[in-house]
Amino acid sequence: MNYTPHLPTELWLILPYVAFTSFVLGHIWRYRNDQFGWTTRSSQIYESRLLRLGSPLFHFGMLGVFGGHVLGVLIPESWTAAVGISEHAYHVIAVGAGSIAGLSVLAGVGILLYRRLTVTAVRKATTTNDKFMYVLLTAALVSGLLNTWGSNLLWGTYNYRESVSPWFRSLFSLNPSPELMVDTPWTFQLHGLVVLTLVAMWPYTRLVHMFSAPIGYFTRPYIVYRHKQSDAPDTRRYARAWDSPVTPERWR
């Protein structure tokens, strides 16, 4: 089961940089040309019961998945060993926490997909782009769980922090090491290819909303509702937050 495919070494050098370039330039292009489309295209108005269940499972699970990848891929093995975390302890933490986070995300995606398939209004609002995104997300999750369970429990252990992690970190140095991925098990290679494809497609999907934050809410004025037009000055406490509407007289 620990089959290793013979993929070209250059693939693990070229594909990551193509994906990273698409990720960065795509977000810049999207922000400059499609700010009105920079949204999740919320479908809560069509159905909310399943959304209230699936969305938190997905988003909170993703936080755990992201944290696990930071610990396992970006932090060298020597660093965790230096603070007293043995390889066995790390292995137990990675399998346990990774399984919980991965299953949470997978359950969330499953509920959201079921919602899109069974709720007519939501299904009609689903674009081809959305379908492709869901396929990539599901493939990334399933291949990631295969790494967590398969290559660590079912068919022996594999220390990816001696190959996959150094390869990924080397991409951000002046000395990339694509040869480190050549002999990794097929589950890790599949996961890497799927994730890199997802990274490349990220800016052109609804996933761009990850970089949105309602910072403007802290500085924008209060919203004041008036029942009728009045010529008398507004002396209420928050009158300064109101910008008087534009009228023809103001342009004369």
C-alpha positions in Angstrom: 0.0 0.0 0.0 3.0 2.3 0.4 3.3 2.6 -3.3 5.6 5.5 -4.6 4.7 6.8 -8.1 7.6 7.9 -10.4 6.7 11.5 -11.1 9.2 13.9 -12.6 11.4 15.7 -10.1 10.8 19.0 -11.9 7.1 18.7 -11.2 7.8 19.4 -7.5 9.8 22.5 -8.4 7.7 24.1 -11.1 4.2 23.4 -9.9 4.5 25.0 -6.5 5.8 28.3 -7.9 3.1 28.3 -10.6 0.5 27.8 -7.8 2.0 30.5 -5.5 2.2 33.0 -8.4 -1.4 32.3 -9.3 -2.4 32.7 -5.7 -0.7 36.1 -5.2 -1.4 37.7 -8.6 -4.9 36.2 -8.7 -5.9 37.9 -5.4 -4.4 41.2 -6.6 -6.3 41.0 -9.9 -9.5 39.9 -8.1 -9.3 42.8 -5.7 -8.6 45.4 -8.4 -11.2 44.2 -10.8 -13.9 42.3 -8.9 -14.5 43.7 -5.5 -18.2 43.2 -5.8 -17.6 39.6 -6.4 -15.3 39.3 -3.4 -17.8 37.5 -1.3 -19.1 34.0 -0.3 -22.3 34.6 -2.2 -24.2 33.7 0.9 -27.2 31.5 0.4 -28.5 31.8 4.0 -31.6 33.4 2.8 -32.6 30.2 1.1 -31.9 27.8 4.0 -30.3 28.3 7.4 -30.8 25.1 9.5 -28.2 23.0 7.7 -26.0 26.0 7.2 -25.9 26.6 11.0 -24.6 23.1 11.5 -22.3 22.6 8.5 -20.6 26.0 8.5 -19.2 26.0 12.0 -18.0 22.4 11.6 -16.2 23.4 8.4 -14.6 26.7 9.6 -13.6 25.6 13.1 -12.2 22.3 11.7 -10.2 24.2 9.1 -8.6 26.2 11.9 -7.4 22.9 13.4 -6.2 21.6 10.0 -4.3 24.9 9.3 -2.7 24.8 12.8 -1.7 21.2 12.3 0.0 21.9 9.0 1.9 24.9 10.5 3.2 22.6 13.3 4.0 19.7 11.0 5.2 21.4 7.8 6.6 24.8 8.7 8.2 24.0 12.1 11.3 21.8 11.8 11.5 18.5 13.7 14.5 19.7 15.5 12.5 22.6 17.0 9.9 20.3 18.6 12.6 18.0 19.8 14.4 20.9 21.4 11.4 21.7 23.6 11.0 18.1 24.7 8.4 16.8 22.3 9.5 13.3 21.2 8.7 11.8 17.8 6.3 9.4 19.4 4.5 12.2 21.3 4.3 14.3 18.2 3.0 11.2 16.3 0.2 10.7 18.8 -0.8 14.4 18.8 -0.7 14.6 15.1 -2.9 11.5 14.6 -5.4 12.4 17.4 -5.8 16.1 16.7 -5.5 15.7 12.9 -8.3 13.1 12.9 -10.6 15.3 14.9 -10.0 18.4 12.8 -10.1 16.5 9.5 -13.4 14.7 10.4 -14.9 18.0 11.5 -14.1 19.6 8.2 -15.2 16.5 6.2 -18.5 16.4 8.1 -19.0 20.2 7.5 -18.3 19.8 3.8 -20.6 16.8 3.6 -23.5 18.7 5.2 -22.9 21.7 3.0 -22.8 19.5 -0.1 -26.0 17.8 1.0 -27.6 21.2 1.4 -26.6 22.3 -2.1 -27.9 19.1 -3.6 -31.3 18.9 -1.7 -32.3 22.6 -1.4 -33.5 23.7 -4.8 -32.8 27.4 -4.4 -29.2 26.7 -3.2 -28.6 24.2 -6.0 -29.6 26.7 -8.6 -27.3 29.3 -7.1 -24.3 26.9 -7.3 -22.0 27.7 -10.2 -19.6 25.4 -12.1 -16.8 27.2 -10.3 -18.3 26.2 -6.9 -18.6 22.6 -8.0 -15.0 22.4 -9.0 -14.0 24.0 -5.7 -15.9 21.5 -3.7 -14.3 18.6 -5.6 -10.8 20.0 -4.8 -11.7 20.6 -1.2 -13.1 17.1 -0.7 -10.1 15.6 -2.5 -7.7 17.5 -0.3 -9.5 16.4 2.9 -9.7 12.8 1.9 -6.1 12.6 0.8 -5.0 14.4 4.0 -6.9 11.8 6.1 -5.3 9.0 4.1 -1.9 10.5 5.2 -3.1 10.7 8.8 -4.5 7.2 9.1 -3.1 5.2 6.2 0.6 6.2 6.2 0.7 6.5 10.0 -1.6 3.7 11.2 -2.9 1.3 8.6 0.2 0.4 6.6 3.1 1.5 8.7 4.4 4.8 9.8 6.1 7.4 7.6 7.9 10.4 9.0 7.0 13.1 6.5 8.9 15.7 8.5 12.1 14.3 7.0 10.9 14.8 3.4 7.7 16.7 2.7 8.3 19.4 5.4 11.9 20.2 4.3 10.8 20.2 0.7 8.0 22.7 1.4 10.3 25.0 3.5 13.0 24.8 0.8 10.6 26.4 -1.7 10.9 29.7 0.2 14.7 29.6 0.2 17.2 30.1 -2.6 17.9 26.4 -2.7 14.7 24.4 -3.3 14.9 20.6 -3.0 12.3 18.9 -5.2 14.1 15.6 -5.0 12.8 15.2 -1.5 9.3 14.5 -2.8 10.3 11.9 -5.4 10.3 8.9 -3.0 7.4 9.9 -0.7 4.3 7.5 -0.6 1.6 8.1 -3.1 -0.8 9.5 -0.5 1.5 12.4 0.2 2.2 13.0 -3.4 -1.5 13.0 -4.2 -2.2 15.4 -1.3 0.5 17.7 -2.5 -0.8 17.8 -6.1 -4.4 18.4 -5.0 -3.5 21.1 -2.5 -1.2 22.9 -5.0 -4.1 22.9 -7.5 -6.4 24.3 -4.9 -3.9 27.0 -4.0 -3.7 28.0 -7.7 -7.5 28.1 -8.1 -8.1 29.8 -4.7 -8.3 33.5 -5.9 -10.9 32.7 -8.6 -13.4 31.0 -6.2 -15.5 32.1 -3.2 -12.6 31.1 -1.0 -11.2 34.7 -1.3 -13.6 35.7 1.5 -10.9 34.2 3.9 -9.0 37.4 3.5 -12.0 39.7 4.2 -12.4 41.4 7.6 -15.1 44.0 8.5 -12.6 46.5 9.6 -14.7 49.4 8.3 -17.4 48.6 10.9 -15.2 50.1 13.6 -14.9 53.5 11.9 -18.0 54.0 9.9 -20.7 56.4 11.3 -23.9 55.2 12.9 -26.8 54.4 10.7 -29.7 56.7 11.6 -33.2 55.9 10.4 -35.6 58.8 9.9 -39.3 58.4 9.6 -40.0 61.7 7.9 -38.1 64.7 6.5 -37.6 67.6 8.8 -36.0 71.0 8.3 -35.3 71.4 12.1 -31.7 70.7 13.2 -31.1 67.3 14.7 -30.0 67.7 18.3 -30.0 64.1 19.3 -26.9 62.5 20.9 -25.7 60.8 17.7 -26.7 63.5 15.2 -23.1 64.0 14.1 -22.9 60.5 12.8 -25.6 61.4 10.2 -24.5 62.8 6.9 -27.4 64.7 5.5 -28.7 63.3 2.2 -27.8 64.9 -1.1 -30.6 67.1 -2.4 -30.8 69.1 -5.6 -30.4 72.3 -3.5 -26.9 71.2 -2.3 -25.7 71.1 -5.9 -26.8 74.7 -6.7 
